[in-house]
């Protein structure tokens, strides 16, 4: 081949790779957004997750499930707050509730290295194994252990609030997810609503009563960022980190606070734990270079032990409402208690 033809061929090859990347990356990004949260920028529509763990009544099709398996599914579902019929759907698709004669069901492993009635890889089972029958052993071939272990694994991956995400993590196939859920619906007569939270839970929109209009406006801004991605160093409006979202929430009401967590910690008036109010900042000893007197992570109190926080890029959701009563909780500050802020708040109130 002549040098000219080689050059043309190389150019075409590069163009093909770039085109493939342009097609593939958006698709992959969209899937990852569905799996890990986000992609609903600006808050999106909320999802009611209050009944995500409800245990539905068994229907006629559930009679085809072996009675010992049915009892184990129901017990594990109740223990882990996951609808038992989803566990039954997994058990049906994986091994027909342990009745399959394929390799790796009652002993050994299949071609992929999975074993037992719930088809666990050895490493995954070791990490999430439960001694369901309290016999001092954790056996992936024993349904009494395997079924609650599957419940624990689904719980770890987001169930019941993010059910499709959790099932996809169990077996990385959307056809698998659909098949599991089709059986889950059959076992309860078809009346089963799958909950797939998008990072904005309707329950979290309920704010405590007697909150000032200013604090409500600050918190409303932060809540509106749910579903957006966390990016370290980002300052909005499409992505935030833990301190920038708080700075922006205060700034949009005319109050300026420092940019970084390390600067925000000494900025507000220290408040005793248990005395925190909506709009206060809660700090944590997490992240590089942090300590109990130099916290590196921050969230904003919204009430009832919860905060709005930009957690991390792989957290689910990346920006959302979570509990602040954690083991690494350092302390609380109240920017609005600063004398200069009190004057500004009075001035802002006078204008309204």
N, C-alpha and C positions, 0 to 999 in steps of 0.2 A: 504494500500500500504506500502511495506517495505521501510525503510530508504534509502536503495540502489536505489530502483525504484524511490523514490522521488527525489533523487539526480540526477539521469539520466534524469528524466522529467524536472527538473529545468534547467539542462544544455542545453537540447534541446530547451527549451523555450527561454533561453538567446541567443542561436545561431540563432534561428528564428528571434528574434527581431533585432539582429545585421545584419543579412542578409537583412531584410526588410529595415533597415536604409541605408545600402550600395546601395540598389536599388533605394530607394525613394529620398534620399538627392541629388544625381546627377541630377535626373529628375527635382526636385523642383528648384535646383540651375539653371539649364538650362532655365527653364521657367522664373524665376525671372530675369535672365540676359536679356531675350528677352523683358520682360515687362519694366524693369527699365534702360536698357542700359548696355553697356559693353559686354564682351564675345567675343570681336573681336581683342584682344590684338595686340599691335604693330601698331595700326592705321587702319588696315583693308581697304577695298575698300570704297571710299567715296560715299555718296548718294546725288544726286542733289535734293535739297528741294526748289529751287527757284520758282517752279510752284505748290507747294503743295496746295496753297490756291486758285488756279484757279477755276472759276465758269463755269462749262461746260454747253453747250446748252441742253435743254430738248429734249427728243426723244418721239416717239409715246406712249411708255408705261407710260410716265409721265402724259398723258391725263387722266389716271385712278385715279390720285390723285385729291381730291377735290380742286377746284380752290382757295379757301381761304387758305387752308393748303399749296398749292404749292407756293403762294405768300409769306406766312410766312417763309417757308423753304428758299426761295431764298433771302428774305430780311435779315434773320438771318445769312445765309451763307456769304453774302457780308459784313455784319457788323463785323463778327468775323473771317473772312478769312478762313472759312471752306467750302469745296464744299457742296453746298446745297443738292446735291443728297444723301450724306451720312446722313444728318439730315432726309431726306425723307425715307431713308432705315431704320433708327431707328424708325421713326414714323409708318412705315408699319409693321415692326416686332412686335412692342410693342402693338399697338391697331388698326391696319389698318386705320391709320390717324384719330383716334377718333371714328371710326364707329363700333368698337366692342361693343357688349352688355354685355360683361363680367363684373363682379364686379370690382369697382375701376377705371372705365374709366371716366364716367361723374360725379360720386360722390362716396363717400366712399373709401375703399381700398380693394385690393385683398388679397389673403392669405399671401403674403409676406410684406404687409403694403404699397405697392406702389399705387399711385393714379394719375389720369389725363391722357391725351392723350400720354404723353411722359413717363409715369409711373415712377414718382419720389417718393422716400421715403420722408417723411415729413422733416426729418432732413437735407437730401441732398438738397432738394428744398429750404429750409430756407437759406442755406449757399450760394447757387448759383442763387437764384431767380432774375429774371429780370422783371421789369414793362414794358413789351413790347409795350403796347398800351397807356402808359402814363396816365392811369386813376387813379393813386394813390394807386393801389392795385397790389399785386403779388399773382396770383391765379394759382395753379398748374393744375386746371381743365380748365383753359382758354388757348386755343392754342396760343393766342397772347402773353401770358406770358411763357407758358411751352416750346415752341419751341426755343425762344432765350435763355431761361435758359438752355436747353439741349446743345445749341451751346457753351454757357459759360462753362458748365461742361466739354464738350469734349476738349475745348481749355485749360482748367486747367490741363487736363490729358495728354496733349501733341499734340493734333491735331492742325494743319493738318500735321505737320512734322512727327509725330509718330502716324499715324491714327489707326493702329491695336491695339496699346497699349491703346489709348484713348477709343476705342469701348469696349475693354475687361474690362476696368475699369467701364464702364457703366453697363455691365452685365457680370459677371465672367464666361464666357463660350466661347471656341473657335468656337463651332458650331454657337453660336450667332453672333460672329464676321463675320464668313463666310456668314451667312444668310443676315446680314445687308448689307454687301458689294456686295452680289449678286443682291439685289434689287437696290443698288446704281448704279451698272453698267447697269441694265436694264433701269433705268430712263433716262440714257443718251446714250442709244443705244449700250452699251457694250464697248465703247471706253473711258475707265477710268482707269488710272494708280494710284494705291494706293501707297502713299509715306510712307515708314517706315524707318526713319533715324536710323542709328546704332551708332550715336555719332560722326561720321566723315562726316561733310557736305562739299561737293565739293567747295562751295563758300568760305569756310574758308581757303582753300589752297592757295588762291590768296594773295600774300604778296605785300606790297607797293614797288614801284620802288625805285631805288637809295639806297637800303639797302646794307650795307657792307657785304662781304662774311662771316666775323666772326659772325655778328649778325644773318645772315641768317642760319648759322650752329647751333647757340644756339636755335633759334626759331624752326628750323626743328626738333631738338631732342625732344623738348617739344610737338610739334604737333604730333609726332609719338607715343606719349603715350596715345592719345585719345582712348577711349573705354576701357581702363583698369580701375580697381576699385580704389576708394579712400579708404585707410585704415589709420587711424590716427597712426602716428609713423612709417609707412612703408617707406622704402628707395629704393624701386625698386628691381629688374626690372619689377616685375609683378604687383605691386601696389605702389601707392605714396600718400603722403599728400601734402598740398599746398606748403610748403616750400622745401620739399625734391626734388620735381620735378624740381624746379628752381635751387637748388644747383647742381643737377646732370646735368642740361642743360649747366650750366657754366663750371662745372668740366670737361666735355668731350671735351672742347676746351682748357683746361689747366689753367682755372681760378678758384680759390677756394674762395667760399663765405660761410658764416656761415650756419649752419644747420637749425635753427629755425627762424620763422617769427620775434620773439622778437629780435633776434640778427641781422637779415637782415635789419630791419628798420633803425638802426643807421649806417649801414655799407656803404651804397651808398651815393652819393652826392644828397642832396635834390633838386628837380626840381619843378618849379611852375606848377600847373595844367594848362593844355592847351599847355604846352611846351614838353610833354612827346613824346618819340620816341620809335620805336620798340626795344625791349630788355630791356627797363626800367621796374622797378618793381612798381606795384600799390598796395597800402595797404588799409585795411578796418578795421573799428571798429566793428568787429564781433568775436564771440567766447568768452569763459569764461576768465575773468581776463584782458580783453582788455579795452582800452579807446581811446580817440581822440589823445593822445600823446603816446600811447602804443598799436598800432594795432596788432591784432592777426591773420589776414588772408591776404594772398598775392597772386597776380597773375602776369603774365608777358605780357606787351604790345606787340601786334603784328601789330597794326595800325587800323585806321578807328574806333576808339572808342572801339576796342575789345581786349580781352586778352585771353591767354590760361591759364586755371586755374584748379587745382584739388579742386573741390568744397566741396563735402561731400559724404558720403556713399550712401545716398538715393537720391541724386540729379540726374537729367536726362539731359545730361549725367553726370557721376561722374567726369570725366575729359574731358573738352571740351572747345570750344571757346564761350565766352559770353561777354556781355557789362561790362565795368568797371565803367561806369558813373552811379553810384548808390548813394543813400542817405547816405550810411555809408562809402563812399570813403574818406579816411583820407589824403593821399598824394602820392607822387611819388619820387622814388630815381633812380639814375643812377650809378650802380656799375662801368661801364666802364669809368666814369669820375674821378674815384679815380686816383691820381698820380701814385701809384704803379701798377695799372691795365693798365694805359696808356703805361707804360714802357714794361709790359708783352705783350700787344697787338702789340706794335712795334716790339718786339723780335719775336713774333709768325709770324708776317707778313713777316719779313726778311727771315724766314726759308722756306717760301712757294715759 
